[in-house]
Amino acid sequence: MSNPNAQVILAQLRALIPNAAPVGKVNSTRTKRDSLSDARSKVIDKLRGNIAFLNGIGGKVDAVYKEQSNGLFGVGIKYGNRYLVDSIAGGTFLPNVAKEMLPQVLEVYIKQVEDKLHDDAIEKIMRDNVDNRNKEVN
């Protein structure tokens, strides 16, 4: 049902915003985009959580390693639930890591993230996330 005062309402709004045009629905942002510093901190927290888990401390974690068919592990770095693609010297994982070496590799990754060596890959995921959200809106 149309509002009989629609033209008056719209005229008053256009006095404030000349190109105002009503729509039936708008999409809203449900989350705040992380700053690069916040994203870096989240990556480091995830890596530290994995170290704690491997050392028998804490509960379930979002693992950043995968067991390979040979019993060794491929180890990557995640921001959110996505691996930093091509961030490890052109690859996504460091393969063939023995289980007892996982905490040490993760410590190296932490230092690298702190030193901002993976910022490009983190920013790419951040951009991709924004692009994906924009596709959902349109």
C-alpha positions as CSV (number, residue, x, y, z in Angstrom):
1,M,0.0,0.0,0.0
2,S,1.4,3.4,-1.0
3,N,1.6,6.2,1.5
4,P,-0.6,9.1,0.4
5,N,2.0,11.5,1.8
6,A,4.8,9.9,-0.2
7,Q,5.5,12.9,-2.3
8,V,5.6,15.3,0.7
9,I,7.9,12.9,2.6
10,L,10.2,12.6,-0.4
11,A,10.3,16.3,-1.1
12,Q,11.3,17.0,2.6
13,L,14.1,14.4,2.3
14,R,15.3,15.8,-1.0
15,A,15.6,19.2,0.6
16,L,18.4,17.6,2.7
17,I,19.7,15.1,0.2
18,P,18.9,16.2,-3.4
19,N,19.2,12.8,-5.0
20,A,17.4,10.9,-2.3
21,A,15.5,7.9,-3.7
22,P,13.7,5.4,-1.5
23,V,14.4,1.6,-1.8
24,G,12.7,-1.4,-0.4
25,K,15.8,-2.9,1.2
26,V,19.4,-2.1,2.1
27,N,22.2,-4.4,3.0
28,S,24.1,-3.5,6.2
29,T,27.6,-4.4,7.3
30,R,27.5,-6.9,10.1
31,T,31.1,-6.8,10.9
32,K,33.8,-4.2,11.2
33,R,36.7,-4.6,8.9
34,D,40.0,-5.3,10.7
35,S,42.9,-2.9,10.5
36,L,46.1,-4.6,9.2
37,S,47.4,-4.4,12.8
38,D,44.3,-6.2,14.1
39,A,44.5,-8.8,11.4
40,R,48.2,-9.4,12.1
41,S,47.3,-9.9,15.8
42,K,44.6,-12.4,14.9
43,V,47.1,-14.4,12.8
44,I,49.6,-14.4,15.7
45,D,46.9,-15.4,18.2
46,K,45.9,-18.3,15.9
47,L,49.5,-19.5,15.6
48,R,50.0,-19.2,19.4
49,G,46.8,-21.2,19.9
50,N,48.1,-24.0,17.7
51,I,51.4,-24.1,19.6
52,A,49.5,-24.3,22.9
53,F,47.3,-27.1,21.5
54,L,50.4,-29.0,20.2
55,N,51.9,-28.6,23.7
56,G,48.8,-30.1,25.3
57,I,47.4,-26.8,26.6
58,G,43.9,-25.6,25.7
59,G,41.1,-27.0,23.7
60,K,40.2,-27.3,20.0
61,V,41.9,-24.9,17.6
62,D,41.6,-23.9,14.0
63,A,44.6,-26.0,12.9
64,V,47.1,-24.3,10.5
65,Y,48.7,-27.7,9.6
66,K,47.6,-30.7,7.7
67,E,48.8,-34.3,8.0
68,Q,50.2,-35.6,4.8
69,S,50.0,-39.2,3.5
70,N,53.6,-39.8,4.6
71,G,52.8,-39.0,8.3
72,L,54.5,-35.6,8.1
73,F,52.7,-32.2,8.1
74,G,52.2,-29.3,5.8
75,V,52.2,-26.1,7.8
76,G,50.6,-22.8,6.7
77,I,49.4,-19.5,8.1
78,K,45.8,-18.5,8.3
79,Y,43.9,-15.2,8.6
80,G,40.4,-16.1,9.5
81,N,39.6,-19.4,7.9
82,R,41.8,-18.8,4.9
83,Y,45.4,-19.8,4.3
84,L,47.8,-17.0,3.2
85,V,48.2,-18.2,-0.4
86,D,51.8,-18.0,-1.8
87,S,53.0,-16.3,1.3
88,I,55.7,-18.8,2.3
89,A,58.3,-18.1,-0.4
90,G,55.8,-18.5,-3.1
91,G,53.9,-21.4,-1.6
92,T,51.0,-21.8,0.8
93,F,52.5,-24.6,3.0
94,L,55.8,-25.7,4.2
95,P,55.6,-29.5,3.6
96,N,57.2,-32.5,5.3
97,V,57.5,-31.1,8.8
98,A,57.8,-33.7,11.6
99,K,55.2,-33.3,14.4
100,E,57.8,-32.4,17.0
101,M,59.0,-29.6,14.8
102,L,55.5,-27.9,14.4
103,P,55.8,-25.6,17.4
104,Q,59.2,-24.4,16.2
105,V,58.0,-23.7,12.7
106,L,55.0,-21.8,14.1
107,E,57.3,-19.7,16.3
108,V,59.2,-18.7,13.1
109,Y,55.9,-17.8,11.4
110,I,54.9,-15.7,14.4
111,K,58.2,-13.8,14.2
112,Q,57.7,-13.3,10.4
113,V,54.2,-12.0,11.0
114,E,55.4,-9.6,13.7
115,D,58.1,-8.4,11.3
116,K,55.3,-7.7,8.7
117,L,56.7,-10.2,6.2
118,H,53.2,-11.6,5.4
119,D,51.3,-8.3,5.2
120,D,50.8,-8.5,1.5
121,A,49.1,-11.9,1.8
122,I,47.0,-10.8,4.8
123,E,45.9,-7.6,2.9
124,K,44.9,-9.7,-0.1
125,I,42.6,-11.8,2.0
126,M,41.2,-8.6,3.5
127,R,40.5,-7.2,0.0
128,D,39.0,-10.5,-1.1
129,N,36.7,-10.5,1.9
130,V,35.5,-7.0,1.1
131,D,35.0,-8.0,-2.6
132,N,33.0,-11.1,-1.6
133,R,30.8,-9.0,0.7
134,N,30.2,-6.5,-2.1
135,K,29.2,-9.3,-4.5
136,E,26.7,-10.5,-2.0
137,V,25.2,-7.0,-1.8
138,N,24.9,-6.5,-5.5
